[in-house]
């Protein structure tokens, strides 16, 4: 009888980065459970990611550089993971694992990009790249929210991090008798920094800003949940044969923790979004007692987010099918304590910050080799002598600069294979029901979109198109809305005061505008354009939606929709619900 494969649990926090842990030297942050885990785990000390949320998640889930997967932004239709990518959840599920995700996905909210389309059998997730973003349930504020449970809007009680860990524990207990992959992907400590007052108050006297106190409080709450997770694994007898991991998705968020705010940054330069070390060096701790992985040991060689999937498949004894490959490599030998051979010294890793509609060569880039960092093509730093990256020594090492530029050129070519291809959202697929197009995924040349519910309330304008795949020919109803269906407001209506209950004592007063009020838009008509078809329009009155019907053939199209009204108003509806009629 074959040996039982290990369980796999990945806890991934959002915007925490490397510095804010007691074990990493933070002078007053309370993270006792994660500090203990740090002391018992293998730590990949030079583990690097993308510089923002969705790009890192794409690489973690596929073993491919994020740009090659179509994910180089967090909005504007470029946080959707290409449908031909094979994910870690796909691979483990095909090998007999039960798979579940709890929290943030951020690689697509509609078919075929949802987590349940990408290998996860159990899903409890919020929408978009953060709670309260445009695709998320209207009025979610981190407390007592409505999340999608296997695609069904479901009301939960409690703080978001507590809910996600709690649902993960239910999944673990239900599947304790068979191998499982549990992905706990917290929204915290991403902004807005909503957290119970008791956590904020832990740091209110020791931080220079309220936001930083909230940010650290969110991390302490994560730490408490991590402790409860370990306690439950031990009680279930699962700890020894579980690969338990902790990581963050990118550098520490500078909005909460910028240097001018007295934040601890572990001596690194840069925060989230930066191509200096602080933007992409992240923690990755791993412990698997039965596999002899642990012991509080550091792994020094250069590693990256593209290594996670091949490493886990290797540790779980899962063969990679023909035709599938990775840009990363297995770190299993290093995790087990085997000596690093000389190939690790020669390894080159590239990361960048695009956040534009189409990738731009050399834009905000970092090429890494051992201790060397080539930043933005022309700056060279040696971390051994200059960990803060303040002394550019490119002029002293022209041959090395040229070598790293050549490595970047090879990486660029690798990532360009499908970069010009659309990443369409499907409509009319068998069994799909209603597809929702939101301005979070709207395409335009500037990636200037309405991605947050606060912007929706303000009536902020944007224009563009959605990339769409018509899966079946037929008649389609496009319901254009200024407010989401669950909000219940008419197209032309504004909102006076509160339309949702939100937790004022857990939210900074400066952020209350995200959850109350709303500007009325003087909309007169709704227009729909589908590439290759005549445009259509309809007048708008006092109704919740303006419905335009179109007969479409099977195929790929671009869909543009507009509200037109007084004073030159012309903007995309924030929500378009698409249903195949026949």
Secondary structure, 3 states (H helix, E strand, C coil): CCCCCCEEEEEEECCCCCCCCHHHCCCCCCCHHHHHHHHHCEEECCEECCCCHHHHHHHHHHCCCHHHHCCCCCCCCCCCCCCCCCCHHHHHHHCCCEEEEEECCCCCCCCCCCHHHCCCCEEEECCCCCCCECCCCCCCCCECCEEEECCEEEECCCEHHHHHHHHHHHHHHHCCCCCEEEEEECCCCCCCCCCCHHHHCCCCCCCCCHHHHHHHHHHHHHHHHHHHHHHHHHHCCCHHHEEEEEEECCCCCHHHHCHHHCCCCCCCCCCCCCCCHHHHEECEEEEEHHHCECCCEEECCCEEHHHHHHHHHHHCCCCCCCCCCCCCCCCHHHHCCCCCCCHHHHCCEEEECCCCCCCCCCCCEEEEECCEEEECCCEEEECCCCCCCCCCCHHHCHHHHHHHHHHHHHHHHHHCCCCCCCCCEEECCCCCCCEEEEHHHCECCCCCCCCEHHHHHHCCCCCCEEEEEECCCEEEEEEEECCCHHHCCCCCCCECCCCCCCCHHHCCHHHHHHHCCECCCCEEEEEEEECCCCCEEEECCCCCCEEEEEEECCEEEEEEEEEEEHHHCEECCCEEEEEECC
